[in-house]
Amino acid sequence: MNMDTEPLAETVPQNLIWVPCVALDKEIIISGDSQNRCYSYSLEKEEYRMVCKYPAEVLLLHEHWVVKCEHRTRSQKKYKRVPLLSFGGVYKHTMLMSYESVWKSETSTSKHVNEWLQVRNGFVIEQNSDSNLAGIRGCVGGPNNLLLFVTFYPHNIAVIDMKNYQYVQVTNQRLPINNKLWFHCFVKLDKTSFLLITKGAHIHIRYDVVTMTFHYEVLPSPPPLFRSKDDFAFVLVHRWLVFFGGRDERYHALDDIVVYDIKRKLWTSPPHVLPQPLHASCAVATRDHTFVHLIGGVTSNDRSQHVHFVMRIQDLIVNIHTCIHNIMYIFLMCESTLHILAKTTLFIIFIGSCLNMKLVLFFIFGKDTAD
């Protein structure tokens, strides 16, 4: 990808709002536009191709979530198919797809490939409850990656066994938060450890497989601006969580980028911003963690953005990491107060030039239309 890429706005799927995306080896799956259609974006060809539509019983896809299942059947391994699970949303559903790349030279003739199907026994998450699953989030984990952990409105976390699609009867399922979950961040750190970030709350979650109990550690609150915003895009890259845009308490779209260093528990706000304020976008990192793709979204005036931004990971986090490392090195090498003052002055000059390095942000596709 390069900065001279021509805009291809006519190929961009329209009305990509709250659309979850999943990165595969050489493509990104975009799961559901306003017409319930799914697409694949080829990282090599830089083109879109339709995969399928959700079945008619899913009246309208809105604010759902999609994850890649780690456990595959023999047939899926043989034909290099990837199981995807779609769930939640305003119109509740829980469906599986056995995805085979639409970019292969030969089209599959197998039944039920690239087709959303009901999971075994017709299970639907929270089907018989009044729970609101708009903005639900989920991660696959547990032993053999056969458990689905889901967090949803207002303070809930649940575990589903994907061998038989039944709930695991766990204790301590109410999250220790005051604000209600709403388009929050929920990511997996390892098979039984997770991080949840929402308005005014920052929690490390650990699941005990033996006792089937959740343990919570409340971490220091996010920065002031972050405590009042939601509907942001987020992506986990190594030990960094990167947040893009979102909306404030007045429902105004934001253009900021915020980085959280999980290891150091450090929040930073790079000087870089998005080309335009956005909320209801989706961020996804390529499998090699080289690029982040930010797809779709809405502006403050409720205009859907047919956009696709691509940015280099190193421009978001590596420069920040380098600056922090140099802070530590400079002060460890200081031998006197005079040296501290002199080196601090030089460092201020250095940090200023480093943080003002231009973020290489490629605006590949762009079109602004009203809903």
Contacts in CASP RR format, 6 or more apart in sequence:
PFRMAT RR
TARGET T0000
AUTHOR 0000-0000-0000
METHOD contacts of the structure
MODEL  1
MNMDTEPLAETVPQNLIWVPCVALDKEIIISGDSQNRCYSYSLEKEEYRM
VCKYPAEVLLLHEHWVVKCEHRTRSQKKYKRVPLLSFGGVYKHTMLMSYE
SVWKSETSTSKHVNEWLQVRNGFVIEQNSDSNLAGIRGCVGGPNNLLLFV
TFYPHNIAVIDMKNYQYVQVTNQRLPINNKLWFHCFVKLDKTSFLLITKG
AHIHIRYDVVTMTFHYEVLPSPPPLFRSKDDFAFVLVHRWLVFFGGRDER
YHALDDIVVYDIKRKLWTSPPHVLPQPLHASCAVATRDHTFVHLIGGVTS
NDRSQHVHFVMRIQDLIVNIHTCIHNIMYIFLMCESTLHILAKTTLFIIF
IGSCLNMKLVLFFIFGKDTAD
1 46 0 8 1.000
1 291 0 8 1.000
1 310 0 8 1.000
1 362 0 8 1.000
1 364 0 8 1.000
2 362 0 8 1.000
3 360 0 8 1.000
3 362 0 8 1.000
5 46 0 8 1.000
5 362 0 8 1.000
5 364 0 8 1.000
7 363 0 8 1.000
7 364 0 8 1.000
7 365 0 8 1.000
7 366 0 8 1.000
8 46 0 8 1.000
8 47 0 8 1.000
8 364 0 8 1.000
8 365 0 8 1.000
9 306 0 8 1.000
9 365 0 8 1.000
9 366 0 8 1.000
9 367 0 8 1.000
11 47 0 8 1.000
11 48 0 8 1.000
11 365 0 8 1.000
12 48 0 8 1.000
12 306 0 8 1.000
12 307 0 8 1.000
12 308 0 8 1.000
12 365 0 8 1.000
12 366 0 8 1.000
12 367 0 8 1.000
13 30 0 8 1.000
13 33 0 8 1.000
13 37 0 8 1.000
13 39 0 8 1.000
13 48 0 8 1.000
13 306 0 8 1.000
14 33 0 8 1.000
14 34 0 8 1.000
14 304 0 8 1.000
14 306 0 8 1.000
14 369 0 8 1.000
15 33 0 8 1.000
15 34 0 8 1.000
15 35 0 8 1.000
15 304 0 8 1.000
15 306 0 8 1.000
15 371 0 8 1.000
16 30 0 8 1.000
16 33 0 8 1.000
16 282 0 8 1.000
16 295 0 8 1.000
16 296 0 8 1.000
16 297 0 8 1.000
16 304 0 8 1.000
16 306 0 8 1.000
17 34 0 8 1.000
17 280 0 8 1.000
17 296 0 8 1.000
17 297 0 8 1.000
17 298 0 8 1.000
17 304 0 8 1.000
18 62 0 8 1.000
18 63 0 8 1.000
18 64 0 8 1.000
18 135 0 8 1.000
18 183 0 8 1.000
18 280 0 8 1.000
18 282 0 8 1.000
18 297 0 8 1.000
19 30 0 8 1.000
19 31 0 8 1.000
19 32 0 8 1.000
19 33 0 8 1.000
19 282 0 8 1.000
19 295 0 8 1.000
19 296 0 8 1.000
20 31 0 8 1.000
20 64 0 8 1.000
20 65 0 8 1.000
20 66 0 8 1.000
20 86 0 8 1.000
20 282 0 8 1.000
21 28 0 8 1.000
21 29 0 8 1.000
21 30 0 8 1.000
21 31 0 8 1.000
21 66 0 8 1.000
21 282 0 8 1.000
21 284 0 8 1.000
21 293 0 8 1.000
21 295 0 8 1.000
22 28 0 8 1.000
22 29 0 8 1.000
22 31 0 8 1.000
22 66 0 8 1.000
22 67 0 8 1.000
22 68 0 8 1.000
22 84 0 8 1.000
22 284 0 8 1.000
23 284 0 8 1.000
23 285 0 8 1.000
23 286 0 8 1.000
23 287 0 8 1.000
23 293 0 8 1.000
24 68 0 8 1.000
24 82 0 8 1.000
24 99 0 8 1.000
24 101 0 8 1.000
24 287 0 8 1.000
25 287 0 8 1.000
26 42 0 8 1.000
26 43 0 8 1.000
26 44 0 8 1.000
26 101 0 8 1.000
26 103 0 8 1.000
27 40 0 8 1.000
27 41 0 8 1.000
27 42 0 8 1.000
27 43 0 8 1.000
27 101 0 8 1.000
27 103 0 8 1.000
28 40 0 8 1.000
28 41 0 8 1.000
28 43 0 8 1.000
28 284 0 8 1.000
28 293 0 8 1.000
28 295 0 8 1.000
29 38 0 8 1.000
29 39 0 8 1.000
29 40 0 8 1.000
29 51 0 8 1.000
29 66 0 8 1.000
29 84 0 8 1.000
29 99 0 8 1.000
30 38 0 8 1.000
30 39 0 8 1.000
30 40 0 8 1.000
30 41 0 8 1.000
30 48 0 8 1.000
30 295 0 8 1.000
31 38 0 8 1.000
31 61 0 8 1.000
31 64 0 8 1.000
31 66 0 8 1.000
31 84 0 8 1.000
31 86 0 8 1.000
32 38 0 8 1.000
32 39 0 8 1.000
32 54 0 8 1.000
32 61 0 8 1.000
33 39 0 8 1.000
33 61 0 8 1.000
34 61 0 8 1.000
35 53 0 8 1.000
36 53 0 8 1.000
36 54 0 8 1.000
36 58 0 8 1.000
36 60 0 8 1.000
36 61 0 8 1.000
37 50 0 8 1.000
37 51 0 8 1.000
37 52 0 8 1.000
37 53 0 8 1.000
37 54 0 8 1.000
38 50 0 8 1.000
38 51 0 8 1.000
38 52 0 8 1.000
38 53 0 8 1.000
38 54 0 8 1.000
38 116 0 8 1.000
39 48 0 8 1.000
39 49 0 8 1.000
39 50 0 8 1.000
39 51 0 8 1.000
40 48 0 8 1.000
40 49 0 8 1.000
40 51 0 8 1.000
40 101 0 8 1.000
40 102 0 8 1.000
40 103 0 8 1.000
41 47 0 8 1.000
41 48 0 8 1.000
41 293 0 8 1.000
41 308 0 8 1.000
42 48 0 8 1.000
42 49 0 8 1.000
42 103 0 8 1.000
43 286 0 8 1.000
45 103 0 8 1.000
46 364 0 8 1.000
49 102 0 8 1.000
49 103 0 8 1.000
50 102 0 8 1.000
51 99 0 8 1.000
51 102 0 8 1.000
51 114 0 8 1.000
52 97 0 8 1.000
52 114 0 8 1.000
52 115 0 8 1.000
52 116 0 8 1.000
54 61 0 8 1.000
54 86 0 8 1.000
54 93 0 8 1.000
54 95 0 8 1.000
54 116 0 8 1.000
55 95 0 8 1.000
55 116 0 8 1.000
57 93 0 8 1.000
58 91 0 8 1.000
58 93 0 8 1.000
58 95 0 8 1.000
58 116 0 8 1.000
59 91 0 8 1.000
60 90 0 8 1.000
60 91 0 8 1.000
61 89 0 8 1.000
61 91 0 8 1.000
62 89 0 8 1.000
62 90 0 8 1.000
62 91 0 8 1.000
62 134 0 8 1.000
63 88 0 8 1.000
63 89 0 8 1.000
63 90 0 8 1.000
63 133 0 8 1.000
63 134 0 8 1.000
63 135 0 8 1.000
63 136 0 8 1.000
63 183 0 8 1.000
64 86 0 8 1.000
64 87 0 8 1.000
64 88 0 8 1.000
64 89 0 8 1.000
64 93 0 8 1.000
64 133 0 8 1.000
64 135 0 8 1.000
64 136 0 8 1.000
65 86 0 8 1.000
65 87 0 8 1.000
65 88 0 8 1.000
65 89 0 8 1.000
65 135 0 8 1.000
65 136 0 8 1.000
65 137 0 8 1.000
65 138 0 8 1.000
65 150 0 8 1.000
66 84 0 8 1.000
66 85 0 8 1.000
66 86 0 8 1.000
66 87 0 8 1.000
67 84 0 8 1.000
67 85 0 8 1.000
67 138 0 8 1.000
67 139 0 8 1.000
67 140 0 8 1.000
67 148 0 8 1.000
68 82 0 8 1.000
68 83 0 8 1.000
68 84 0 8 1.000
68 85 0 8 1.000
68 140 0 8 1.000
69 82 0 8 1.000
69 83 0 8 1.000
69 84 0 8 1.000
69 85 0 8 1.000
69 96 0 8 1.000
69 140 0 8 1.000
69 145 0 8 1.000
69 162 0 8 1.000
70 140 0 8 1.000
70 141 0 8 1.000
70 145 0 8 1.000
71 83 0 8 1.000
71 144 0 8 1.000
71 145 0 8 1.000
71 146 0 8 1.000
71 162 0 8 1.000
72 81 0 8 1.000
72 82 0 8 1.000
72 83 0 8 1.000
73 83 0 8 1.000
75 81 0 8 1.000
76 82 0 8 1.000
76 83 0 8 1.000
76 98 0 8 1.000
79 100 0 8 1.000
79 108 0 8 1.000
79 110 0 8 1.000
80 100 0 8 1.000
80 101 0 8 1.000
81 98 0 8 1.000
81 99 0 8 1.000
81 100 0 8 1.000
81 113 0 8 1.000
82 98 0 8 1.000
82 99 0 8 1.000
82 100 0 8 1.000
83 96 0 8 1.000
83 97 0 8 1.000
83 98 0 8 1.000
83 99 0 8 1.000
84 96 0 8 1.000
84 97 0 8 1.000
84 99 0 8 1.000
85 94 0 8 1.000
85 95 0 8 1.000
85 96 0 8 1.000
85 119 0 8 1.000
85 140 0 8 1.000
85 148 0 8 1.000
85 162 0 8 1.000
86 93 0 8 1.000
86 94 0 8 1.000
86 95 0 8 1.000
86 96 0 8 1.000
86 97 0 8 1.000
86 116 0 8 1.000
87 93 0 8 1.000
87 94 0 8 1.000
87 95 0 8 1.000
87 125 0 8 1.000
87 133 0 8 1.000
87 136 0 8 1.000
87 148 0 8 1.000
87 150 0 8 1.000
88 94 0 8 1.000
88 125 0 8 1.000
88 126 0 8 1.000
88 133 0 8 1.000
88 136 0 8 1.000
88 152 0 8 1.000
89 133 0 8 1.000
89 134 0 8 1.000
89 135 0 8 1.000
89 136 0 8 1.000
90 132 0 8 1.000
90 133 0 8 1.000
90 134 0 8 1.000
92 124 0 8 1.000
92 125 0 8 1.000
92 126 0 8 1.000
92 127 0 8 1.000
92 133 0 8 1.000
93 124 0 8 1.000
94 118 0 8 1.000
94 119 0 8 1.000
94 122 0 8 1.000
94 123 0 8 1.000
94 124 0 8 1.000
94 125 0 8 1.000
94 165 0 8 1.000
95 116 0 8 1.000
95 117 0 8 1.000
95 118 0 8 1.000
95 119 0 8 1.000
96 116 0 8 1.000
96 117 0 8 1.000
96 118 0 8 1.000
96 119 0 8 1.000
97 114 0 8 1.000
97 115 0 8 1.000
97 116 0 8 1.000
97 117 0 8 1.000
98 112 0 8 1.000
98 113 0 8 1.000
98 114 0 8 1.000
98 115 0 8 1.000
99 113 0 8 1.000
99 114 0 8 1.000
100 108 0 8 1.000
100 110 0 8 1.000
100 113 0 8 1.000
100 114 0 8 1.000
102 114 0 8 1.000
108 114 0 8 1.000
119 165 0 8 1.000
120 164 0 8 1.000
120 165 0 8 1.000
121 164 0 8 1.000
121 165 0 8 1.000
122 165 0 8 1.000
123 160 0 8 1.000
123 165 0 8 1.000
123 166 0 8 1.000
125 133 0 8 1.000
125 136 0 8 1.000
125 150 0 8 1.000
125 158 0 8 1.000
125 160 0 8 1.000
126 133 0 8 1.000
126 152 0 8 1.000
126 158 0 8 1.000
131 152 0 8 1.000
131 153 0 8 1.000
131 156 0 8 1.000
132 152 0 8 1.000
132 153 0 8 1.000
132 154 0 8 1.000
133 152 0 8 1.000
133 153 0 8 1.000
134 153 0 8 1.000
134 182 0 8 1.000
135 152 0 8 1.000
135 153 0 8 1.000
135 181 0 8 1.000
135 182 0 8 1.000
135 183 0 8 1.000
135 184 0 8 1.000
136 150 0 8 1.000
136 151 0 8 1.000
136 152 0 8 1.000
136 153 0 8 1.000
137 150 0 8 1.000
137 151 0 8 1.000
137 152 0 8 1.000
137 184 0 8 1.000
137 185 0 8 1.000
137 186 0 8 1.000
138 148 0 8 1.000
138 149 0 8 1.000
138 150 0 8 1.000
138 151 0 8 1.000
138 186 0 8 1.000
139 148 0 8 1.000
139 149 0 8 1.000
139 186 0 8 1.000
139 187 0 8 1.000
139 188 0 8 1.000
139 194 0 8 1.000
140 147 0 8 1.000
140 148 0 8 1.000
140 149 0 8 1.000
140 162 0 8 1.000
140 188 0 8 1.000
141 147 0 8 1.000
141 148 0 8 1.000
141 149 0 8 1.000
141 188 0 8 1.000
141 191 0 8 1.000
141 192 0 8 1.000
142 191 0 8 1.000
142 192 0 8 1.000
142 207 0 8 1.000
142 209 0 8 1.000
143 191 0 8 1.000
143 209 0 8 1.000
145 191 0 8 1.000
146 161 0 8 1.000
146 162 0 8 1.000
146 163 0 8 1.000
147 159 0 8 1.000
147 160 0 8 1.000
147 161 0 8 1.000
147 162 0 8 1.000
147 168 0 8 1.000
148 159 0 8 1.000
148 160 0 8 1.000
148 162 0 8 1.000
149 157 0 8 1.000
149 158 0 8 1.000
149 159 0 8 1.000
149 186 0 8 1.000
149 188 0 8 1.000
149 194 0 8 1.000
149 207 0 8 1.000
150 157 0 8 1.000
150 158 0 8 1.000
150 159 0 8 1.000
150 160 0 8 1.000
151 157 0 8 1.000
151 175 0 8 1.000
151 181 0 8 1.000
151 184 0 8 1.000
151 186 0 8 1.000
151 196 0 8 1.000
152 158 0 8 1.000
152 181 0 8 1.000
153 180 0 8 1.000
153 181 0 8 1.000
153 182 0 8 1.000
154 180 0 8 1.000
154 181 0 8 1.000
155 174 0 8 1.000
155 175 0 8 1.000
155 177 0 8 1.000
155 180 0 8 1.000
155 181 0 8 1.000
156 173 0 8 1.000
156 174 0 8 1.000
156 175 0 8 1.000
156 181 0 8 1.000
157 173 0 8 1.000
157 174 0 8 1.000
157 175 0 8 1.000
157 205 0 8 1.000
157 214 0 8 1.000
158 167 0 8 1.000
158 170 0 8 1.000
158 173 0 8 1.000
159 167 0 8 1.000
159 168 0 8 1.000
159 170 0 8 1.000
159 207 0 8 1.000
159 212 0 8 1.000
160 166 0 8 1.000
160 167 0 8 1.000
160 168 0 8 1.000
161 167 0 8 1.000
161 168 0 8 1.000
168 212 0 8 1.000
169 212 0 8 1.000
170 207 0 8 1.000
170 212 0 8 1.000
170 213 0 8 1.000
170 214 0 8 1.000
171 211 0 8 1.000
171 212 0 8 1.000
171 213 0 8 1.000
171 214 0 8 1.000
172 213 0 8 1.000
172 214 0 8 1.000
172 215 0 8 1.000
172 216 0 8 1.000
173 214 0 8 1.000
175 181 0 8 1.000
175 196 0 8 1.000
175 201 0 8 1.000
175 203 0 8 1.000
175 216 0 8 1.000
176 203 0 8 1.000
176 216 0 8 1.000
176 218 0 8 1.000
177 198 0 8 1.000
177 200 0 8 1.000
177 201 0 8 1.000
177 203 0 8 1.000
178 200 0 8 1.000
178 201 0 8 1.000
179 198 0 8 1.000
179 199 0 8 1.000
179 200 0 8 1.000
179 201 0 8 1.000
181 198 0 8 1.000
182 198 0 8 1.000
182 199 0 8 1.000
182 230 0 8 1.000
182 231 0 8 1.000
183 230 0 8 1.000
183 231 0 8 1.000
183 232 0 8 1.000
183 280 0 8 1.000
184 196 0 8 1.000
184 197 0 8 1.000
184 198 0 8 1.000
184 199 0 8 1.000
184 230 0 8 1.000
185 195 0 8 1.000
185 196 0 8 1.000
185 197 0 8 1.000
185 198 0 8 1.000
185 232 0 8 1.000
185 234 0 8 1.000
185 241 0 8 1.000
185 243 0 8 1.000
186 194 0 8 1.000
186 195 0 8 1.000
186 196 0 8 1.000
187 194 0 8 1.000
187 195 0 8 1.000
187 234 0 8 1.000
187 236 0 8 1.000
187 241 0 8 1.000
188 194 0 8 1.000
188 236 0 8 1.000
189 195 0 8 1.000
189 204 0 8 1.000
189 262 0 8 1.000
192 206 0 8 1.000
192 207 0 8 1.000
192 208 0 8 1.000
192 209 0 8 1.000
193 204 0 8 1.000
193 205 0 8 1.000
193 206 0 8 1.000
193 207 0 8 1.000
194 204 0 8 1.000
194 205 0 8 1.000
194 206 0 8 1.000
194 207 0 8 1.000
195 202 0 8 1.000
195 203 0 8 1.000
195 204 0 8 1.000
195 205 0 8 1.000
195 241 0 8 1.000
195 262 0 8 1.000
196 202 0 8 1.000
196 203 0 8 1.000
196 205 0 8 1.000
197 203 0 8 1.000
197 222 0 8 1.000
197 226 0 8 1.000
197 234 0 8 1.000
197 241 0 8 1.000
197 260 0 8 1.000
198 230 0 8 1.000
199 227 0 8 1.000
199 228 0 8 1.000
199 229 0 8 1.000
199 230 0 8 1.000
200 221 0 8 1.000
200 222 0 8 1.000
200 226 0 8 1.000
200 227 0 8 1.000
200 228 0 8 1.000
201 218 0 8 1.000
201 221 0 8 1.000
202 218 0 8 1.000
202 219 0 8 1.000
202 220 0 8 1.000
202 221 0 8 1.000
202 222 0 8 1.000
203 216 0 8 1.000
203 217 0 8 1.000
203 218 0 8 1.000
203 219 0 8 1.000
204 216 0 8 1.000
204 217 0 8 1.000
204 219 0 8 1.000
205 214 0 8 1.000
205 215 0 8 1.000
205 216 0 8 1.000
205 217 0 8 1.000
206 214 0 8 1.000
206 215 0 8 1.000
206 216 0 8 1.000
206 217 0 8 1.000
207 213 0 8 1.000
207 214 0 8 1.000
207 215 0 8 1.000
208 214 0 8 1.000
208 215 0 8 1.000
219 265 0 8 1.000
220 265 0 8 1.000
221 227 0 8 1.000
222 258 0 8 1.000
222 260 0 8 1.000
222 267 0 8 1.000
223 258 0 8 1.000
223 267 0 8 1.000
223 269 0 8 1.000
225 248 0 8 1.000
225 256 0 8 1.000
225 258 0 8 1.000
226 243 0 8 1.000
226 258 0 8 1.000
226 267 0 8 1.000
228 248 0 8 1.000
228 249 0 8 1.000
229 245 0 8 1.000
229 246 0 8 1.000
229 247 0 8 1.000
229 248 0 8 1.000
229 249 0 8 1.000
229 254 0 8 1.000
230 246 0 8 1.000
230 247 0 8 1.000
231 246 0 8 1.000
231 247 0 8 1.000
231 279 0 8 1.000
231 280 0 8 1.000
232 243 0 8 1.000
232 244 0 8 1.000
232 245 0 8 1.000
232 246 0 8 1.000
232 247 0 8 1.000
232 254 0 8 1.000
232 279 0 8 1.000
233 243 0 8 1.000
233 244 0 8 1.000
233 245 0 8 1.000
233 246 0 8 1.000
233 278 0 8 1.000
233 281 0 8 1.000
233 282 0 8 1.000
233 283 0 8 1.000
233 294 0 8 1.000
234 241 0 8 1.000
234 242 0 8 1.000
234 243 0 8 1.000
234 244 0 8 1.000
234 283 0 8 1.000
235 241 0 8 1.000
235 242 0 8 1.000
235 283 0 8 1.000
235 284 0 8 1.000
235 285 0 8 1.000
235 292 0 8 1.000
236 285 0 8 1.000
237 285 0 8 1.000
237 289 0 8 1.000
237 292 0 8 1.000
237 313 0 8 1.000
237 316 0 8 1.000
237 317 0 8 1.000
238 289 0 8 1.000
239 261 0 8 1.000
239 262 0 8 1.000
239 263 0 8 1.000
240 259 0 8 1.000
240 260 0 8 1.000
240 261 0 8 1.000
240 262 0 8 1.000
240 316 0 8 1.000
240 317 0 8 1.000
241 259 0 8 1.000
241 260 0 8 1.000
241 262 0 8 1.000
242 257 0 8 1.000
242 258 0 8 1.000
242 259 0 8 1.000
242 260 0 8 1.000
242 283 0 8 1.000
242 292 0 8 1.000
242 316 0 8 1.000
242 317 0 8 1.000
243 257 0 8 1.000
243 258 0 8 1.000
243 259 0 8 1.000
243 260 0 8 1.000
244 257 0 8 1.000
244 274 0 8 1.000
244 278 0 8 1.000
244 281 0 8 1.000
244 283 0 8 1.000
244 294 0 8 1.000
245 253 0 8 1.000
245 254 0 8 1.000
245 255 0 8 1.000
245 256 0 8 1.000
245 257 0 8 1.000
245 274 0 8 1.000
245 277 0 8 1.000
245 278 0 8 1.000
245 279 0 8 1.000
245 281 0 8 1.000
246 253 0 8 1.000
246 254 0 8 1.000
246 278 0 8 1.000
246 279 0 8 1.000
246 280 0 8 1.000
246 281 0 8 1.000
247 253 0 8 1.000
247 254 0 8 1.000
247 279 0 8 1.000
247 300 0 8 1.000
248 254 0 8 1.000
251 300 0 8 1.000
252 277 0 8 1.000
252 300 0 8 1.000
253 277 0 8 1.000
253 278 0 8 1.000
253 279 0 8 1.000
253 298 0 8 1.000
253 299 0 8 1.000
253 300 0 8 1.000
254 277 0 8 1.000
254 278 0 8 1.000
254 279 0 8 1.000
255 273 0 8 1.000
255 274 0 8 1.000
255 275 0 8 1.000
255 276 0 8 1.000
255 277 0 8 1.000
255 278 0 8 1.000
256 269 0 8 1.000
256 273 0 8 1.000
256 274 0 8 1.000
257 269 0 8 1.000
257 270 0 8 1.000
257 272 0 8 1.000
257 273 0 8 1.000
257 274 0 8 1.000
257 316 0 8 1.000
258 267 0 8 1.000
258 268 0 8 1.000
258 269 0 8 1.000
259 267 0 8 1.000
259 268 0 8 1.000
259 269 0 8 1.000
259 270 0 8 1.000
259 316 0 8 1.000
259 317 0 8 1.000
259 320 0 8 1.000
260 266 0 8 1.000
260 267 0 8 1.000
260 268 0 8 1.000
261 267 0 8 1.000
261 268 0 8 1.000
261 320 0 8 1.000
261 321 0 8 1.000
261 324 0 8 1.000
264 324 0 8 1.000
266 324 0 8 1.000
268 320 0 8 1.000
270 316 0 8 1.000
270 319 0 8 1.000
270 320 0 8 1.000
270 355 0 8 1.000
270 359 0 8 1.000
271 355 0 8 1.000
271 356 0 8 1.000
272 315 0 8 1.000
272 316 0 8 1.000
272 359 0 8 1.000
272 361 0 8 1.000
274 294 0 8 1.000
274 309 0 8 1.000
274 361 0 8 1.000
275 309 0 8 1.000
275 361 0 8 1.000
275 363 0 8 1.000
276 299 0 8 1.000
276 305 0 8 1.000
276 307 0 8 1.000
277 299 0 8 1.000
277 300 0 8 1.000
278 294 0 8 1.000
278 296 0 8 1.000
278 297 0 8 1.000
278 298 0 8 1.000
278 299 0 8 1.000
278 305 0 8 1.000
278 307 0 8 1.000
279 297 0 8 1.000
279 298 0 8 1.000
280 296 0 8 1.000
280 297 0 8 1.000
280 298 0 8 1.000
281 294 0 8 1.000
281 295 0 8 1.000
281 296 0 8 1.000
281 297 0 8 1.000
282 294 0 8 1.000
282 295 0 8 1.000
282 296 0 8 1.000
283 292 0 8 1.000
283 293 0 8 1.000
283 294 0 8 1.000
283 295 0 8 1.000
284 292 0 8 1.000
284 293 0 8 1.000
284 295 0 8 1.000
285 291 0 8 1.000
285 292 0 8 1.000
285 293 0 8 1.000
285 313 0 8 1.000
286 292 0 8 1.000
286 293 0 8 1.000
289 313 0 8 1.000
290 312 0 8 1.000
290 313 0 8 1.000
291 310 0 8 1.000
291 311 0 8 1.000
291 312 0 8 1.000
291 313 0 8 1.000
292 310 0 8 1.000
292 311 0 8 1.000
292 312 0 8 1.000
292 313 0 8 1.000
292 316 0 8 1.000
293 308 0 8 1.000
293 309 0 8 1.000
293 310 0 8 1.000
294 307 0 8 1.000
294 308 0 8 1.000
294 309 0 8 1.000
294 310 0 8 1.000
294 311 0 8 1.000
295 307 0 8 1.000
295 308 0 8 1.000
295 309 0 8 1.000
296 304 0 8 1.000
296 305 0 8 1.000
296 306 0 8 1.000
296 307 0 8 1.000
296 308 0 8 1.000
297 304 0 8 1.000
297 305 0 8 1.000
297 307 0 8 1.000
298 304 0 8 1.000
298 305 0 8 1.000
299 305 0 8 1.000
299 368 0 8 1.000
302 370 0 8 1.000
302 371 0 8 1.000
303 368 0 8 1.000
303 369 0 8 1.000
303 370 0 8 1.000
303 371 0 8 1.000
304 369 0 8 1.000
304 370 0 8 1.000
304 371 0 8 1.000
305 366 0 8 1.000
305 367 0 8 1.000
305 368 0 8 1.000
306 365 0 8 1.000
306 366 0 8 1.000
306 367 0 8 1.000
306 368 0 8 1.000
306 369 0 8 1.000
307 363 0 8 1.000
307 365 0 8 1.000
307 366 0 8 1.000
307 367 0 8 1.000
308 364 0 8 1.000
308 365 0 8 1.000
308 366 0 8 1.000
309 361 0 8 1.000
309 362 0 8 1.000
309 363 0 8 1.000
309 364 0 8 1.000
310 361 0 8 1.000
310 362 0 8 1.000
310 364 0 8 1.000
311 359 0 8 1.000
311 360 0 8 1.000
311 361 0 8 1.000
311 362 0 8 1.000
312 360 0 8 1.000
315 357 0 8 1.000
315 359 0 8 1.000
315 360 0 8 1.000
315 361 0 8 1.000
316 359 0 8 1.000
319 354 0 8 1.000
319 355 0 8 1.000
319 357 0 8 1.000
320 355 0 8 1.000
322 354 0 8 1.000
323 350 0 8 1.000
323 351 0 8 1.000
323 354 0 8 1.000
323 355 0 8 1.000
326 347 0 8 1.000
326 350 0 8 1.000
326 351 0 8 1.000
327 347 0 8 1.000
327 351 0 8 1.000
330 343 0 8 1.000
330 344 0 8 1.000
330 347 0 8 1.000
331 340 0 8 1.000
331 343 0 8 1.000
333 343 0 8 1.000
334 340 0 8 1.000
334 343 0 8 1.000
END
